[in-house]
Amino acid sequence: MTFENYKLVRERTEHLCVNLETEDFVVQAEEFVSPTKWHLAHSSWFFETFLLKKYLSDYREFHPDFSFFFNSYYNAVGERTARNHRGLMTRPTVEEVFDYRAYIDDQMHGFLAKPINDEIRDTLILGLNHEQQHQELLLTDLKFNLWLNPLFPAVLNIKEYPKQNGKGWINIKEGIYFIGHNGGGFCFDNELGRHQYFLEGYSISSNLVTNGEYLEFIKEGGYSKPEYWHSDGWAWVSENNITGPLYWMENKNGYQYYTLDGLKEIDMDAPVSHLSYYEASAFAEWAGCRLPTEQEWEVASGKFDWGTRWEWTNSAYLPYPRFQKAPGAIGEYNGKFMVNQMVLRGGSVATAPGHTRITYRNFFHPPFRWQFTGIRLCQK
């Protein structure tokens, strides 16, 4: 692991911001999203906190208050600004945040010029994967923030609605299968605890559900028929007046959706996106199918293309056998979120290249849909 590896990841983060105006960096439209400026600073804070401050006795902080400003949820590190106040921090400025990133990069260049032990190497790799996670969050948060601008600004083309090439259903035989990371290369701690799992035979679709297929669900009254919905899902639809996927807008000529490249006509053959778990489950019920479990998804994943959508599964986010949290603040990375969330598998058009693998476990609360989330159907 060299500084060049580190530098490539860091440069990609800033490249994603190349077309933004200063005002774009500071918007926080809802509590669950963060300003772009915050992502840039927080990912730098990670290296400062868990590498530079820990292993360099003579390290000098860039600013004594930045740990408070840019800590996310690490209680063991100390106090932090309230999540819903991230967009209120007009100071430090965007320029200061970029200066902070440059300072951290300079310090890391010197730090990595010397031999590092396995503990440092593991933390460094975790930090780079952490930054890649924030690259994806930066894009999805930015899209949500800019969508509320009536100008529907275009800032980046990441080809959000790609074509699919799969055909039909894939049959998987009954059997006992290994689930979880096999120990080769990096993984997050929630992928560990490789274990055997019995699956009955099932069929899984080679394609994701398309915009056109989801539009049929809408036209046939899918959002007005409670029999398709979980109780919590029906309450969510009713209380929030949900009538279609996030970013869809209906006008006299049909439907359009907002993308990071501006307002577009809906591509009916492209995979549908920005759906909650509630919507994914309701569509599957309407279609006479179901969502796969995360184990079914993992076993079948080598037989279909994936990676353009985070795919909802019907599995609660829980620890694998023998799961152990790391000591200290790093142990807060995944383990404390293993309650009231559902697992998603795959990746998305906003995910950094090479970041995901078939054992990667993402997780969100059932109502969330600002990520590039989609549906793959399962039968039997």
N, C-alpha and C positions, 0 to 999 in steps of 0.2 A: 504494500500500500504506500503510494508516493504522494507528494504534494500535487503532482499532475492529475492524479485521480480526484483528489479533493477539489482542485481548481476547476475541472470540467463540470462537476456538479454545481459548484457555486456560480459559475458563469451562466449555466443554463437558467438558473433562477432569475438572474438579472436580464437575460435575453427575453424572457417572457414579458418583461415590463417595458420593452423598448419603445412601444407606441403609446404609452400612457402619458397623459398630462399630469402635472403636479396634483391637481385637484382629485384625480382618479385614485391616487394612492391612499387617501384618508377616509373614504366613505365606508360606513358600516350600516347597512340598511336594516339588519336584524341582529339579535344577540348571537344566533348560531353561526353567523359568518364573521370574518375578521377583515380589517382593512389590509390592503396590499402592503402598506408600510409596516404593519405589525408582523406579517409573515417574514418580510425581509430581515427584520430585527430579531425576531424570536429564533429563527434558524441560526443566526449568528450567536445569540445568547447561549444556545445549546453547546456549541464548541467552547465558548468562553467558560461556561459553568462546569462542564463535565470533563474538560481536558486542560485548558490553560490554567484556570484557577486551582485545579486539583493537583496538577503535576509540576507547575513552575512556581518555585518558592518566591521568586522575585517578580512575579507577574503583576502588572499595574492595570486595574480596570480602566476601560475607556471612559466610563461615567459611573459614579457610585449609585445612581438611581435606576440604571437600566435593568438591573435584576428585578426590581419591583415592577417596572413598566412592561417587561417582555417575558417574564415567567408565564407559563400557560396554566398548568394544573399541578405542578410539583410541590406538594405541601411541605415536603422535607427540606426544600430549598429556602422557603420563607414566604413572606407576604407578597401579594401581587395585586395589580389593578383589577377591578371588577371586569369580567368579560364584556358586559354590555357598555363599558366605558372606553373600550379600545378606540372607537371612532371619535371620541372627544379629545384625544390627545393631539392637538394641533402642534404642540411642542413635546418632544423633540421634532424637528422638522424632517422632511423627506431627505434633504441634503445631509443632515446630521446622521440619519440612518444609513445612508450610503457611505458616509465617512466611517461609521461604526463597522460596516461590513469590510471596508478596506483595511481598517486597523486589525480586525480579527484575522483576515487573510494574511496580512503581513506577519502577525504573531505566529500563525499556524505554519507559515513558510519556514521560519526559524525553528519551530518546535519539531517539524517533521524532517529537518535536515540532519537530525541526530537519530541514532538507533532507537526504536521503540519496542517495548515488550508486548506480550500477547494481550494483556489487559488493556493497554492503551490502544492497540490495534483493533480490538473488538469494539471498544467505545467509539473509535473513529469511524468504523464501518457502520455502526448503529447511527451515528450522527449524520452520515451521508445518506443513509436510507430515510432517516427522519427528515432531512431537507427535501428529498424527493417526494415524500408524502406532502410536505408543505408546498411544493411546486403544484401538485394537483389541487390542493385546497386553495392556493392562490388563484388558480384559474376558475374554479367553481364558485368561489366567493366573489371574485371580480365579476363574473357573469351575472350573479344575482344582484350585486350592487348596481351594475350598469343597466340592467333590465328595467329598473325603476326610473331611469332617465327617459323622458318622452322622445328624445332624439334617437334612441336605440343605437348608440354609438358602435361602430365597428373598430376593433382594436387588434384582432388576431384571428387568423384562419387556421384552426386545428382540425378541419375536416370532420366536423362533429357527427355527420350522418353518413357513414360509409355503406357501401354495398355489401351483400352477403352472398356466399357461394354454396352453402349447405343445401342438402336435399333430404326431405323425409325424416324418419325416426331412426334412432339408434337403439338397438336392443342390447341390454346388459343381462348376463345370466346370473341366477342366484349363486351366492357364494360368500366366502369369507375373504375380505380384502384388507390390505394395510392402509391406514389413514394417518396422515401427518408427515412432517418433514423427515427425510431419511438421514440427515446429518451431513450432507454434502453441501458446502457453501453456506452463505448467510441465510438466516431466517429470523423472524421475530419469535419471542418466547411463546406466544400463543399457538404457534405451529408445532411445538415440541410435545413429546409424549406419544411418539408413534405407536400405534396400537392396531389390533385386529378388530374388524367390524363386520357383522353379518348383514348382508343385503338380500332381500328377496328380488326376484327378477323384475325388471322395469324397462320402460322405453323413455328416451329423452330426445327432445327435438334437436336436430342439427342446426337449426336457425333460431335466432331471437325473434320474438314477436315484433311485427313491423308497425309503422305508423298507420298504414291502411287497415290492418287487422284491428288495431286498437280503436280506430275511428268507427268501425262497425259496432264495437262494444258500446261506444258513446251513443251512436245513432239508435241502437236498440234499447236505450234507456238504462244502461248499466249503472249510471250514477243515481238513478231514482228507484232502484229495486233493492230493498234491504236484504233479500234472500241471498245475495252474492257476497255479502260483507260480514266480517267479524263485527261483534257488537261495538268494540272500540273504534273500528274503522267506519262504521255507519255514523257513529256520533261525530267523528272527525269530519266526514263529508258534510253532514248536516250543519254542524256548527260553523264551518268555514266556507260553506257554499262552494265546494269543489265540484267542478264540472268537466275537468279534463287535465291532461298533464301540465306540469309547470312550464311556463313560457309559451304555451299555445294561446293564440288569440283568434277569435272568430270575427269575420266581417262579412259583408254582403256577397263577397266572391269566394268565401270558403275560409280555410284556416291558414294561418301563418305561424311561425315560431321565431323567437328571438335566439340568436346565436352570438358568439363573441365576434363574428364577422358581420353582424347586423341582422336586420329582419329578413327572413327568407320564406319562400313558399315551401310548404311541407312536402318532403319526398316520401311518398306513400310506401315505397319499397324498402326504405331504410329502417333500421331498428328503432323502435320507440324508446324514448328516454325521459328522465326526470319524473319517475314514478315513485310513490311511497310503497312500502311493503303492503299496506292496506289495499292499494290499487292493484298491485301485482297479484295478490291473492284473490281479489274479487274478479279480475279478468280470467284467471285460471279456472275459477269456479264457473263462470259464465261459459267458458270454452269446453267444459266437461273434462277438465284436466286438473293438475295440481302443480305446485312448485316443487322442485327437487329438494331433497335434504342436502346439506353440504357434503355428506359422505357420497351420495349418489352423484353429485356434480363432480367431485374430485376423481372418482373412479372412471367416469365417462369422459373426462376432459381431454384425454388424448385423442378422442375420436371426432371432435368438432373444433371449429375455430372460436377462439374467445379473446377478449382483451379490448373490445370497443365499448363495453358496458360493464359496470358492476352489476352482477346478476343476483337478485334476491333469492335466497333459499328459504326453506321452511324450517330452518334450524335456529334455535336460540343460541346466543353467544355464551358458551360455557367453557370451562377449562377441560383440556384433554386429561387422560390419566397421567398421574405423576407430574402434573404441571407445578412448577415452582417459580415464584417471583424472585427476581434478582434483589439483592440487599440494597438498602438506601433508596434514594430518589428514583434511580433508574427502574426500580421495581414497580413504580407507579405507571409505567409506560402503557401496559395493557391490562394487567390483572384486575385492577379496581373497577374496570368498566364491564365486567362479566355479569351483568344483571340488566334485565329489561331491554335488551337489544337483540337484533336479528343479524345473522351472518350473511354477508355478500361475498361472492367469489368472482374471480376474473381480473378485471382491470378496466380501464376506460381510455377514451381518446385523450384525456387530460393527464394520464399517468406517464411518468418518465419511462422511456424505452428501457427494457430489461429489469424493471423494478419488481414486477410480480412473478409468480410461479404458481403451479397448480395447488400448492398447499397454503397459499396466502389467504388469510382470513381477515376480511374487512368487516366492520360492524357499525350499524346505525340504529337509532330508534325508529320504530315503525312509521311515524308520520313524515320522516325526513325524505326530501326528494330533490334537493338542490344539486346533489351529485349526479353524474351520468349513470343513472340506474335503469336497468331493463329487466326483461322477463324471458326466461327459457322454460318451456313447459315440460311436464313429466306425466307419464301415464302408468297405471297399475299400482 
